[in-house]
Amino acid sequence: MNPIDQYFAADQSDPDAFTHCFTANAVVKDEGHTYTGLAAIQLWKTESSKKYTYTSERLAVDEKDGKTIVTNRLTGNFPGSPVDLRFFFGLEGNKIASLEITL
């Protein structure tokens, strides 16, 4: 399974495996915040999992400027639900080195 598919599988079902998708110095940008390194990324995931529950449906996958862009529709208990989010993945080998989540 590629790291992007691993990310989405772990996001929905296995929070302990979630950080294994990332490089040690990965950077995640979400909701105006930047999280650098595995400990910060794990904290981001833990906190957001406490606040929100949602389902995710993949709508599209594109490649641009060396990034893989996945568009998913998220439906859940958060403001503005449902929403289509774009996930900009930068890969390094078989791990995620960067992720930016935008509307």
Backbone as CSV, one residue per row, in Angstrom:
resi,resn,N_x,N_y,N_z,CA_x,CA_y,CA_z,C_x,C_y,C_z
1,MET,0.855,-1.180,0.000,0.000,0.000,0.000,0.899,1.241,0.000
2,ASN,0.558,2.218,-0.825,1.367,3.439,-0.878,1.110,4.314,0.350
3,PRO,2.006,5.256,0.646,1.879,6.037,1.883,0.594,6.875,1.961
4,ILE,0.074,7.308,0.830,-1.163,8.102,0.852,-2.346,7.216,1.229
5,ASP,-2.418,6.034,0.642,-3.482,5.100,1.016,-3.333,4.684,2.479
6,GLN,-2.098,4.487,2.941,-1.853,4.155,4.344,-2.347,5.279,5.259
7,TYR,-2.079,6.528,4.852,-2.512,7.688,5.637,-4.031,7.663,5.834
8,PHE,-4.781,7.524,4.736,-6.240,7.561,4.840,-6.791,6.340,5.576
9,ALA,-6.179,5.168,5.406,-6.618,3.983,6.138,-6.377,4.161,7.637
10,ALA,-5.192,4.642,8.009,-4.873,4.852,9.423,-5.707,5.971,10.025
11,ASP,-6.009,6.994,9.236,-6.806,8.124,9.705,-8.161,7.660,10.198
12,GLN,-8.753,6.718,9.526,-10.098,6.264,9.871,-10.122,5.112,10.875
13,SER,-9.033,4.337,10.975,-9.171,3.116,11.763,-8.035,2.808,12.730
14,ASP,-6.868,3.417,12.577,-5.724,3.003,13.386,-4.835,4.181,13.756
15,PRO,-5.246,4.963,14.778,-4.468,6.140,15.142,-3.032,5.817,15.546
16,ASP,-2.774,4.619,16.060,-1.408,4.261,16.450,-0.507,4.117,15.234
17,ALA,-1.057,3.693,14.102,-0.266,3.530,12.878,-0.152,4.840,12.100
18,PHE,-0.890,5.838,12.509,-0.980,7.089,11.757,0.393,7.721,11.512
19,THR,1.197,7.883,12.538,2.482,8.559,12.363,3.489,7.734,11.574
20,HIS,3.274,6.438,11.453,4.188,5.598,10.670,4.169,5.950,9.187
21,CYS,3.189,6.729,8.761,3.093,7.150,7.364,4.060,8.296,7.049
22,PHE,4.617,8.946,8.079,5.384,10.176,7.918,6.886,9.967,8.145
23,THR,7.691,10.823,7.504,9.126,10.859,7.794,9.322,11.483,9.178
24,ALA,10.494,11.315,9.751,10.781,11.828,11.095,10.635,13.343,11.189
25,ASN,10.959,14.069,10.115,10.894,15.531,10.120,9.744,16.074,9.286
26,ALA,8.712,15.284,9.115,7.576,15.697,8.286,6.938,16.977,8.827
27,VAL,6.296,17.697,7.905,5.594,18.934,8.248,4.151,18.811,7.770
28,VAL,3.216,19.112,8.679,1.792,19.120,8.351,1.255,20.519,8.592
29,LYS,0.502,21.040,7.605,-0.172,22.338,7.750,-1.668,22.097,7.642
30,ASP,-2.393,22.539,8.680,-3.841,22.341,8.729,-4.461,23.416,9.607
31,GLU,-5.557,23.976,9.150,-6.323,24.975,9.903,-5.446,26.112,10.432
32,GLY,-4.506,26.571,9.611,-3.673,27.708,9.981,-2.528,27.393,10.921
33,HIS,-2.295,26.113,11.210,-1.219,25.715,12.110,-0.227,24.826,11.361
34,THR,1.021,24.824,11.821,2.058,23.975,11.249,2.569,23.044,12.339
35,TYR,2.657,21.764,12.017,3.118,20.729,12.942,4.349,20.068,12.328
36,THR,5.470,20.112,13.039,6.729,19.588,12.523,7.220,18.455,13.408
37,GLY,7.517,17.315,12.793,8.026,16.151,13.516,6.910,15.225,13.966
38,LEU,7.288,13.989,14.242,6.302,12.958,14.554,5.508,13.235,15.828
39,ALA,6.152,13.763,16.860,5.436,14.033,18.116,4.353,15.090,17.896
40,ALA,4.673,16.148,17.174,3.691,17.212,16.910,2.565,16.699,16.014
41,ILE,2.903,15.871,15.043,1.881,15.316,14.150,0.958,14.378,14.918
42,GLN,1.513,13.569,15.815,0.686,12.677,16.629,-0.248,13.487,17.530
43,LEU,0.250,14.559,18.117,-0.588,15.416,18.962,-1.704,16.054,18.144
44,TRP,-1.381,16.558,16.949,-2.392,17.132,16.049,-3.493,16.111,15.762
45,LYS,-3.107,14.886,15.421,-4.091,13.846,15.106,-4.930,13.497,16.327
46,THR,-4.298,13.349,17.473,-5.014,13.003,18.701,-6.033,14.077,19.057
47,GLU,-5.600,15.345,19.008,-6.500,16.444,19.358,-7.657,16.553,18.366
48,SER,-7.376,16.420,17.070,-8.456,16.547,16.119,-9.400,15.360,16.180
49,SER,-8.908,14.188,16.549,-9.782,13.010,16.694,-10.713,13.160,17.897
50,LYS,-10.250,13.875,18.927,-11.107,14.128,20.093,-12.239,15.093,19.743
51,LYS,-11.945,16.067,18.873,-12.923,17.108,18.539,-13.925,16.668,17.481
52,TYR,-13.468,15.910,16.488,-14.294,15.655,15.315,-14.387,14.163,14.992
53,THR,-15.568,13.763,14.554,-15.728,12.458,13.921,-16.264,12.723,12.524
54,TYR,-15.817,11.930,11.566,-16.199,12.183,10.179,-15.983,10.945,9.328
55,THR,-16.606,10.973,8.181,-16.326,9.988,7.143,-15.673,10.729,5.990
56,SER,-14.919,9.986,5.202,-14.154,10.591,4.117,-14.393,9.807,2.838
57,GLU,-14.670,10.532,1.772,-14.897,9.917,0.462,-13.952,10.554,-0.544
58,ARG,-13.141,9.739,-1.185,-12.190,10.254,-2.178,-12.942,10.653,-3.447
59,LEU,-12.656,11.888,-3.902,-13.298,12.403,-5.108,-12.343,12.463,-6.293
60,ALA,-11.069,12.786,-6.044,-10.123,12.957,-7.155,-8.692,12.838,-6.654
61,VAL,-7.796,12.475,-7.581,-6.364,12.442,-7.319,-5.672,13.080,-8.518
62,ASP,-4.790,14.043,-8.250,-4.049,14.732,-9.302,-2.580,14.817,-8.896
63,GLU,-1.735,15.076,-9.872,-0.305,15.315,-9.641,0.016,16.707,-10.163
64,LYS,0.724,17.505,-9.344,1.102,18.841,-9.793,2.325,19.303,-9.008
65,ASP,3.333,19.794,-9.730,4.536,20.355,-9.110,5.166,19.406,-8.093
66,GLY,5.201,18.119,-8.418,5.824,17.145,-7.536,4.988,16.737,-6.344
67,LYS,3.763,17.186,-6.269,2.856,16.846,-5.163,1.719,15.977,-5.689
68,THR,1.222,15.128,-4.827,0.000,14.376,-5.107,-1.125,15.086,-4.373
69,ILE,-2.149,15.479,-5.115,-3.271,16.230,-4.548,-4.487,15.319,-4.529
70,VAL,-4.969,15.034,-3.328,-6.144,14.184,-3.156,-7.278,15.069,-2.661
71,THR,-8.400,15.021,-3.358,-9.589,15.753,-2.933,-10.565,14.756,-2.315
72,ASN,-10.944,15.020,-1.067,-11.877,14.166,-0.336,-13.035,14.998,0.173
73,ARG,-14.212,14.389,0.209,-15.367,15.018,0.857,-15.450,14.452,2.271
74,LEU,-15.369,15.351,3.254,-15.499,14.955,4.649,-16.869,15.381,5.154
75,THR,-17.534,14.447,5.803,-18.848,14.694,6.384,-18.769,14.296,7.849
76,GLY,-19.123,15.235,8.742,-19.026,14.913,10.163,-19.546,16.013,11.056
77,ASN,-19.071,16.006,12.302,-19.569,16.926,13.334,-18.675,18.152,13.475
78,PHE,-18.337,18.762,12.372,-17.490,19.953,12.392,-18.191,21.067,11.622
79,PRO,-17.838,22.326,11.908,-18.479,23.454,11.222,-18.288,23.363,9.709
80,GLY,-19.377,23.589,8.962,-19.303,23.602,7.507,-19.467,22.246,6.852
81,SER,-19.729,21.201,7.633,-19.871,19.857,7.071,-21.093,19.779,6.160
82,PRO,-20.978,19.085,5.042,-19.788,18.446,4.499,-18.896,19.470,3.790
83,VAL,-17.629,19.096,3.625,-16.671,19.987,2.985,-15.738,19.151,2.103
84,ASP,-15.357,19.740,0.972,-14.368,19.101,0.111,-13.001,19.687,0.453
85,LEU,-12.106,18.832,0.906,-10.755,19.261,1.284,-9.749,18.716,0.292
86,ARG,-8.692,19.502,0.083,-7.588,19.060,-0.775,-6.379,18.784,0.112
87,PHE,-5.799,17.621,-0.067,-4.636,17.163,0.678,-3.455,17.172,-0.280
88,PHE,-2.486,18.045,-0.033,-1.285,18.161,-0.866,-0.171,17.353,-0.202
89,PHE,0.140,16.194,-0.760,1.152,15.301,-0.202,2.472,15.468,-0.926
90,GLY,3.544,15.658,-0.163,4.906,15.594,-0.678,5.533,14.324,-0.142
91,LEU,5.979,13.467,-1.026,6.501,12.169,-0.609,8.022,12.146,-0.652
92,GLU,8.572,11.350,0.229,10.012,11.089,0.269,10.144,9.576,0.414
93,GLY,10.475,8.898,-0.678,10.492,7.441,-0.651,9.087,6.915,-0.417
94,ASN,8.938,6.058,0.585,7.629,5.489,0.888,6.985,6.120,2.125
95,LYS,7.331,7.394,2.376,6.775,8.125,3.517,6.302,9.512,3.079
96,ILE,5.447,10.106,3.890,4.965,11.462,3.658,5.927,12.430,4.327
97,ALA,6.498,13.353,3.546,7.421,14.352,4.082,6.696,15.666,4.370
98,SER,5.618,15.922,3.610,4.845,17.140,3.855,3.391,16.882,3.492
99,LEU,2.516,17.567,4.210,1.085,17.501,3.962,0.484,18.852,4.281
100,GLU,-0.245,19.394,3.306,-0.995,20.638,3.543,-2.443,20.344,3.194
101,ILE,-3.341,20.685,4.136,-4.772,20.436,3.952,-5.457,21.779,3.783
102,THR,-6.169,21.941,2.646,-6.831,23.205,2.342,-8.243,22.956,1.832
103,LEU,-9.020,24.029,1.809,-10.358,23.962,1.205,-10.245,23.940,-0.305
